[in-house]
Amino acid sequence: MALPPLGFGTATSSYQIEGAVDADGRGPSIWDTFCRVPGAVADASDGTIACDSYRRLDEDLTLLDDLGVSAYRFSVAWPRIQPTGRGAVEPRGLDYYERLVDGLLARDIRPFPTLYHWDLPQPLEDMGGWPARDTALRFADYAGLVAERLGDRVPAWATMNEPWCTAFLGYAAGVHAPGRREPEAAYAAAHHLLLGHALGRAAVQAAVPTADVGIVLNLAPVRGEAGAHGDAVDVVDAVQNRIWLDALADGSYPAALLRRSAALTDDGVVRADDLSAIRGSADWLGVNYYTPLRLGPARSPGSGAGQVALAYPGAPAFAFQPRVPTTDMGWEIDATGMVDVLLTAAERLPGVPLRVTENGAAFPDAHHGPDGAVRDDDRIAYLAGHLDAVQEVRAAGAPVLDYFAWSLLDNFEWAEGYRKTFGLVAFDNRTQARTAKASFHWYADRIRN
């Protein structure tokens, strides 16, 4: 069967753009707390104001309209809906997302919400966070509340964004909120994120039986260079990719991790029916792709790859060895990795529609034309090459339905603060002025054509 035309969109997340962290009853999130830790964020910034999109909704809707996208992926801030992560709903939070959804529909843009993009209500972290099973249950409650309000206008939902980052950057490496370095807690968090997805999907579909509910994974091909330890490649691939795909496809976890994690073999964590609930729970799969992971031998005994190596608990020591050219994040530019991850996902989850839910690149954006416009030809080349890769995969028969460029706006880039810019639109964090970059106009032309 022929695939429909590729849908084009762009994406953001709540904590990265909304600001207004104290507005309309919003409670604190783990990122509000983490940003106050000295040294946690490279430029000592936070998302208190960010792009002020909570107050500039109409301005950003106009940007989306001008861009010509058919879909917009955004995330719902759990602390805006339930300030403590449980109990009563804050209606003003739901009112905001209702205005957003209605504003998109009025412009003929499909709303594409993600229910969890890392801003866990701080009170739930205080009670154990994602390593605690109760967080998955609370997530399902929250998912149902949002679906009850917006489900009549939203046909497709994502539960989780990049659970690898939440589990392993947040609870093993400690470089993302909540900043913990507890490997077994990270594995428990990974399981509860998957369980939360399955329970959240059920809650959304209880409210909206026709809803298509998926999960978004950041997948990356893992490539071993000469001298790389084979077990390091295996464990990194298992943590980055297979733990999620195996659970969704087969209801199992990789043997490489079962040998290394007490949590994944603890029947108090992974209970009898959990994996059967997770298996087959993705109506569609979102794939975020930026770069391959290229592993070489550790440069010195025990050196590993710095802090991020801690995000792969149990892996023998290794070092990341990206090849040039790289982005401003130091990530290797290789569009063949997009082909690899999409074909792997299609093979592991046959018949499940795929969406590229994030793809983009950070560059310094130092080149400005006489009119002040940002001449980001490097970003245009990156996007063009990866869009060609998506079309290649579609031509091979993989059911890729949509492509979302990351991101609409330069924004708060987590532990990097505002130092790294991924946006199609620049913003001045003093004046909040938005300026469309050359990539914005290129992408608009690509969509039209």
C-alpha positions as CSV (number, residue, x, y, z in Angstrom):
1,M,0.0,0.0,0.0
2,A,1.3,3.4,-0.9
3,L,2.3,5.7,1.9
4,P,0.5,9.0,2.3
5,P,2.5,12.2,1.6
6,L,5.0,12.9,4.4
7,G,3.7,15.3,7.0
8,F,5.9,18.2,8.0
9,G,6.0,19.7,11.4
10,T,8.2,21.2,14.1
11,A,8.5,20.6,17.8
12,T,9.1,22.2,21.2
13,S,8.7,21.2,24.8
14,S,7.1,22.9,27.8
15,Y,10.0,23.7,30.1
16,Q,12.2,24.7,27.2
17,I,9.9,27.5,25.9
18,E,7.0,28.3,28.2
19,G,8.6,30.2,31.1
20,A,5.9,31.5,33.5
21,V,6.9,28.9,36.0
22,D,4.9,30.6,38.8
23,A,1.9,31.5,36.7
24,D,-1.7,30.3,37.1
25,G,-1.0,27.7,39.8
26,R,1.8,25.8,38.2
27,G,3.8,23.8,40.7
28,P,7.6,23.3,40.8
29,S,9.2,20.7,38.6
30,I,12.4,18.8,39.0
31,W,14.0,21.1,36.4
32,D,13.1,24.1,38.5
33,T,14.9,22.5,41.4
34,F,17.9,21.1,39.4
35,C,18.6,24.5,37.8
36,R,19.3,26.0,41.2
37,V,22.1,23.5,41.9
38,P,25.4,25.3,41.4
39,G,27.2,24.0,38.2
40,A,24.2,21.9,37.1
41,V,23.6,24.2,34.0
42,A,26.5,25.4,32.0
43,D,25.5,29.0,31.9
44,A,23.7,29.0,35.3
45,S,20.4,29.8,33.5
46,D,17.0,28.2,33.9
47,G,13.5,28.0,32.3
48,T,11.9,30.7,34.5
49,I,11.3,32.9,31.5
50,A,12.7,30.8,28.6
51,C,11.0,32.0,25.4
52,D,8.0,33.3,27.4
53,S,5.8,31.2,25.1
54,Y,3.1,30.8,27.8
55,R,2.4,34.6,27.4
56,R,3.3,34.8,23.7
57,L,1.2,32.0,22.4
58,D,-0.4,34.0,19.6
59,E,2.9,35.2,18.4
60,D,4.3,31.6,18.2
61,L,1.1,30.3,16.6
62,T,1.7,32.9,13.9
63,L,5.2,31.7,13.4
64,L,3.8,28.1,12.9
65,D,1.3,29.4,10.4
66,D,4.0,31.3,8.5
67,L,6.1,28.2,8.4
68,G,3.3,26.2,6.8
69,V,3.7,23.1,8.9
70,S,0.8,20.6,9.0
71,A,1.6,19.5,12.5
72,Y,3.1,20.9,15.7
73,R,4.5,18.7,18.5
74,F,4.5,20.3,21.9
75,S,4.5,19.0,25.4
76,V,2.1,19.4,28.3
77,A,3.6,20.5,31.6
78,W,2.5,18.1,34.2
79,P,3.0,20.7,37.0
80,R,0.5,23.0,35.3
81,I,-2.2,20.3,35.4
82,Q,-1.5,18.8,38.8
83,P,0.9,21.1,40.7
84,T,1.8,18.3,43.2
85,G,1.6,15.5,40.6
86,R,-1.6,14.1,42.0
87,G,-5.1,15.1,43.1
88,A,-7.0,18.1,42.0
89,V,-6.6,19.6,38.6
90,E,-5.5,23.2,38.1
91,P,-8.1,24.3,35.5
92,R,-6.0,27.3,34.3
93,G,-3.3,24.9,33.1
94,L,-5.8,22.9,31.0
95,D,-7.2,26.2,29.8
96,Y,-3.8,27.1,28.3
97,Y,-3.4,23.9,26.4
98,E,-7.0,24.2,25.2
99,R,-6.2,27.6,23.8
100,L,-3.1,26.1,22.1
101,V,-4.9,23.2,20.6
102,D,-7.8,25.4,19.4
103,G,-5.3,27.9,18.0
104,L,-3.6,25.2,16.0
105,L,-6.8,23.7,14.6
106,A,-7.9,27.2,13.6
107,R,-4.8,27.4,11.4
108,D,-5.3,23.8,10.0
109,I,-2.3,22.5,12.0
110,R,-2.6,19.1,13.7
111,P,-1.9,19.3,17.5
112,F,0.6,16.6,18.5
113,P,0.9,16.6,22.3
114,T,3.5,14.8,24.4
115,L,2.4,14.2,27.9
116,Y,5.8,13.9,29.5
117,H,8.9,15.8,28.4
118,W,10.9,15.6,31.6
119,D,9.2,18.2,33.9
120,L,8.2,15.8,36.7
121,P,6.3,17.6,39.5
122,Q,8.9,18.0,42.3
123,P,6.6,16.5,45.0
124,L,6.6,13.2,43.1
125,E,10.4,13.2,43.0
126,D,10.4,13.8,46.7
127,M,8.4,10.6,47.1
128,G,10.9,8.6,45.0
129,G,10.5,9.8,41.4
130,W,10.6,7.4,38.5
131,P,12.4,4.7,40.4
132,A,9.2,4.4,42.5
133,R,6.3,2.5,40.9
134,D,3.8,4.9,42.2
135,T,5.0,7.6,39.8
136,A,3.9,5.4,36.8
137,L,0.4,5.1,38.4
138,R,0.2,8.9,39.0
139,F,1.3,9.5,35.4
140,A,-1.6,7.4,34.2
141,D,-4.0,9.4,36.3
142,Y,-2.6,12.7,34.8
143,A,-2.7,11.3,31.2
144,G,-6.4,10.5,31.6
145,L,-7.2,14.0,32.9
146,V,-5.6,15.7,29.9
147,A,-7.2,13.3,27.5
148,E,-10.7,14.0,29.0
149,R,-10.3,17.7,28.3
150,L,-8.6,17.7,24.9
151,G,-9.2,14.3,23.4
152,D,-12.2,15.3,21.3
153,R,-9.7,17.5,19.3
154,V,-6.5,15.4,19.5
155,P,-6.3,12.1,17.6
156,A,-2.7,11.2,18.3
157,W,-0.7,11.4,21.5
158,A,2.8,10.6,22.8
159,T,3.2,9.5,26.3
160,M,6.9,9.8,27.0
161,N,9.7,11.7,25.4
162,E,13.1,10.0,25.4
163,P,12.8,7.8,28.5
164,W,16.5,7.0,28.1
165,C,17.3,10.6,29.1
166,T,15.0,10.6,32.1
167,A,16.2,7.3,33.4
168,F,19.9,7.3,32.6
169,L,20.9,11.0,32.3
170,G,18.7,11.8,35.3
171,Y,19.2,8.9,37.7
172,A,22.6,7.3,36.6
173,A,24.8,10.1,35.1
174,G,23.2,12.8,37.2
175,V,23.6,15.4,34.4
176,H,19.9,16.0,34.0
177,A,17.2,16.5,36.6
178,P,16.9,15.2,39.3
179,G,20.7,14.8,39.2
180,R,21.0,11.4,40.9
181,R,23.8,8.9,40.4
182,E,22.2,5.6,41.3
183,P,22.6,3.0,38.6
184,E,20.0,0.6,39.9
185,A,17.5,3.4,40.5
186,A,18.1,4.3,36.8
187,Y,17.1,0.8,35.7
188,A,14.0,0.8,37.9
189,A,13.2,4.2,36.4
190,A,13.5,2.8,32.9
191,H,11.0,0.0,33.7
192,H,8.6,2.4,35.4
193,L,8.7,4.8,32.5
194,L,7.7,2.0,30.1
195,L,5.0,0.9,32.5
196,G,3.8,4.5,32.8
197,H,3.6,4.6,29.0
198,A,1.5,1.5,28.9
199,L,-0.8,2.6,31.7
200,G,-1.0,6.1,30.3
201,R,-2.0,4.8,26.9
202,A,-4.8,2.8,28.5
203,A,-5.9,5.9,30.4
204,V,-6.0,8.0,27.3
205,Q,-7.9,5.4,25.4
206,A,-10.4,5.0,28.2
207,A,-11.2,8.7,27.7
208,V,-10.9,8.6,23.9
209,P,-11.2,5.1,22.5
210,T,-10.1,6.1,19.0
211,A,-6.9,7.8,20.2
212,D,-3.6,6.6,18.7
213,V,-1.0,6.6,21.5
214,G,2.7,6.2,20.9
215,I,6.0,6.7,22.7
216,V,9.0,8.7,21.6
217,L,12.5,7.2,21.7
218,N,15.9,8.7,21.0
219,L,17.5,5.9,19.0
220,A,21.1,5.9,17.8
221,P,23.2,3.3,15.9
222,V,26.1,2.2,18.1
223,R,29.3,1.7,16.1
224,G,32.5,0.3,17.5
225,E,35.8,1.7,16.3
226,A,39.0,-0.3,16.3
227,G,39.9,-1.4,19.8
228,A,36.4,-0.8,21.3
229,H,35.4,-3.5,23.8
230,G,32.7,-5.6,22.3
231,D,30.8,-5.7,25.6
232,A,30.8,-1.9,25.7
233,V,29.2,-1.7,22.3
234,D,26.6,-4.4,23.3
235,V,25.7,-2.7,26.6
236,V,25.5,0.8,25.1
237,D,23.3,-0.4,22.4
238,A,21.1,-2.3,24.9
239,V,20.7,0.8,27.1
240,Q,20.2,3.2,24.2
241,N,18.0,1.2,22.0
242,R,17.1,-2.4,22.8
243,I,15.8,-2.0,26.4
244,W,12.9,0.1,24.9
245,L,12.4,-1.8,21.6
246,D,12.6,-5.2,23.1
247,A,10.1,-4.4,25.8
248,L,7.7,-2.9,23.3
249,A,8.1,-5.7,20.7
250,D,8.6,-8.8,22.8
251,G,7.9,-7.9,26.4
252,S,11.5,-8.6,27.4
253,Y,14.7,-6.9,28.4
254,P,18.1,-7.6,26.8
255,A,20.2,-10.4,28.3
256,A,23.2,-8.0,28.5
257,L,21.2,-5.9,31.0
258,L,19.6,-8.7,32.9
259,R,23.1,-9.9,33.7
260,R,24.1,-6.4,35.0
261,S,21.0,-5.0,36.7
262,A,19.5,-6.3,39.9
263,A,16.5,-4.0,39.4
264,L,15.4,-5.6,36.1
265,T,15.4,-9.1,37.7
266,D,13.7,-8.0,40.9
267,D,10.1,-9.2,40.9
268,G,9.3,-6.3,43.2
269,V,10.2,-3.9,40.4
270,V,9.3,-5.9,37.3
271,R,6.1,-7.5,38.4
272,A,4.4,-10.5,36.8
273,D,2.1,-8.7,34.3
274,D,4.2,-5.6,33.6
275,L,6.0,-6.7,30.5
276,S,2.9,-8.2,29.0
277,A,1.2,-4.8,29.4
278,I,4.2,-3.0,27.8
279,R,4.4,-5.5,24.9
280,G,2.5,-4.1,21.9
281,S,1.6,-0.9,23.7
282,A,2.8,1.5,20.9
283,D,0.1,2.4,18.4
284,W,2.9,4.3,16.7
285,L,6.6,4.9,17.5
286,G,8.3,8.3,17.5
287,V,12.0,8.3,16.7
288,N,14.2,11.2,17.7
289,Y,17.5,11.0,15.7
290,Y,20.5,13.3,15.9
291,T,23.7,11.3,15.7
292,P,25.3,7.9,15.8
293,L,27.2,6.8,18.9
294,R,30.8,5.8,17.8
295,L,32.7,4.0,20.6
296,G,36.4,3.5,20.9
297,P,38.7,2.3,23.7
298,A,39.0,4.3,26.9
299,R,41.8,6.9,26.6
300,S,43.1,6.0,30.0
301,P,42.3,3.3,32.5
302,G,38.9,4.0,34.0
303,S,38.4,7.2,32.0
304,G,35.3,6.0,30.2
305,A,33.7,8.8,28.3
306,G,33.2,11.4,31.0
307,Q,30.0,11.9,32.8
308,V,27.7,10.7,30.1
309,A,29.4,7.2,30.2
310,L,27.7,6.8,33.5
311,A,24.4,6.7,31.6
312,Y,25.3,3.2,30.4
313,P,25.7,1.3,33.8
314,G,27.7,-1.9,33.5
315,A,29.4,-1.1,30.2
316,P,33.2,-1.6,30.1
317,A,35.2,1.6,29.9
318,F,34.9,3.3,26.5
319,A,35.3,6.8,24.9
320,F,33.0,8.4,22.4
321,Q,34.9,9.1,19.2
322,P,32.7,11.1,16.8
323,R,34.0,11.7,13.4
324,V,34.0,15.2,11.8
325,P,32.0,17.1,10.8
326,T,30.2,17.6,14.1
327,T,27.5,20.0,15.3
328,D,28.0,22.6,18.0
329,M,27.1,19.8,20.5
330,G,30.0,17.8,19.3
331,W,27.7,15.3,17.7
332,E,28.8,13.6,14.5
333,I,26.7,14.5,11.4
334,D,25.7,11.3,9.7
335,A,22.4,11.0,8.0
336,T,22.9,7.3,7.3
337,G,22.2,6.8,11.0
338,M,18.7,8.0,10.3
339,V,18.3,5.2,7.8
340,D,19.7,2.7,10.2
341,V,17.4,3.5,13.2
342,L,14.2,3.8,11.1
343,L,14.8,0.5,9.4
344,T,15.6,-1.1,12.7
345,A,12.5,0.3,14.3
346,A,10.4,-0.9,11.3
347,E,11.9,-4.4,11.6
348,R,11.4,-4.6,15.4
349,L,7.8,-3.3,15.3
350,P,6.4,-4.5,12.0
351,G,3.2,-2.7,11.0
352,V,3.6,0.0,13.6
353,P,3.6,3.5,12.0
354,L,6.8,5.6,12.5
355,R,7.2,9.3,13.0
356,V,10.5,11.3,13.1
357,T,9.5,13.3,16.1
358,E,12.8,15.3,16.4
359,N,15.7,15.9,14.1
360,G,17.9,19.0,14.0
361,A,21.2,20.4,14.9
362,A,22.8,23.1,17.1
363,F,25.2,25.5,15.3
364,P,26.8,28.8,16.5
365,D,24.6,30.8,14.1
366,A,27.3,33.4,13.9
367,H,26.6,34.5,10.3
368,H,24.2,37.4,9.8
369,G,23.1,39.1,6.6
370,P,22.8,42.8,6.2
371,D,19.2,42.6,7.3
372,G,20.2,40.9,10.6
373,A,18.9,37.6,9.4
374,V,20.7,34.5,10.6
375,R,22.4,32.7,7.7
376,D,22.5,29.1,9.0
377,D,23.5,27.2,5.9
378,D,25.0,24.5,8.0
379,R,21.6,23.8,9.6
380,I,19.9,23.8,6.2
381,A,22.5,21.2,4.9
382,Y,21.9,19.0,8.0
383,L,18.1,19.1,7.6
384,A,18.2,18.5,3.9
385,G,20.5,15.5,4.2
386,H,18.3,14.0,6.9
387,L,15.1,14.6,5.1
388,D,16.6,12.8,2.1
389,A,17.3,9.9,4.4
390,V,13.7,9.8,5.5
391,Q,12.5,9.8,1.9
392,E,15.0,6.9,1.3
393,V,13.5,4.9,4.1
394,R,10.0,5.6,2.9
395,A,10.9,4.4,-0.6
396,A,12.2,1.2,1.0
397,G,8.7,0.7,2.4
398,A,9.1,1.8,6.1
399,P,5.9,3.4,7.2
400,V,7.3,6.9,8.2
401,L,4.3,9.3,8.4
402,D,5.7,12.6,9.7
403,Y,8.9,14.5,10.1
404,F,9.2,17.1,12.9
405,A,12.2,19.5,12.8
406,W,13.7,20.3,16.1
407,S,13.1,23.0,17.1
408,L,10.8,25.9,16.3
409,L,12.7,28.3,18.6
410,D,16.1,28.6,20.1
411,N,15.3,27.7,23.7
412,F,16.6,26.4,27.1
413,E,18.7,23.5,26.1
414,W,18.7,21.7,29.4
415,A,22.1,21.3,31.0
416,E,23.6,23.5,28.2
417,G,21.4,26.4,29.1
418,Y,21.0,28.9,26.3
419,R,24.5,28.3,24.8
420,K,23.3,25.8,22.1
421,T,20.8,26.9,19.5
422,F,18.7,24.4,17.6
423,G,15.9,26.7,16.4
424,L,14.5,27.7,13.1
425,V,13.8,31.0,14.8
426,A,16.2,32.9,16.9
427,F,15.1,34.7,20.0
428,D,16.7,37.4,22.1
429,N,16.3,36.4,25.8
430,R,16.4,40.0,26.8
431,T,13.7,41.3,24.6
432,Q,12.0,38.0,23.5
433,A,12.1,39.2,19.9
434,R,11.8,36.4,17.4
435,T,13.8,36.4,14.2
436,A,13.2,33.7,11.5
437,K,16.5,32.2,10.3
438,A,17.4,31.2,6.8
439,S,16.5,27.6,7.7
440,F,13.0,28.7,8.6
441,H,12.5,30.1,5.1
442,W,14.2,27.0,3.5
443,Y,11.9,24.7,5.5
444,A,8.8,26.7,4.5
445,D,9.8,26.3,0.8
446,R,10.5,22.6,1.2
447,I,7.0,22.2,2.7
448,R,5.3,24.1,0.0
449,N,7.2,22.2,-2.7
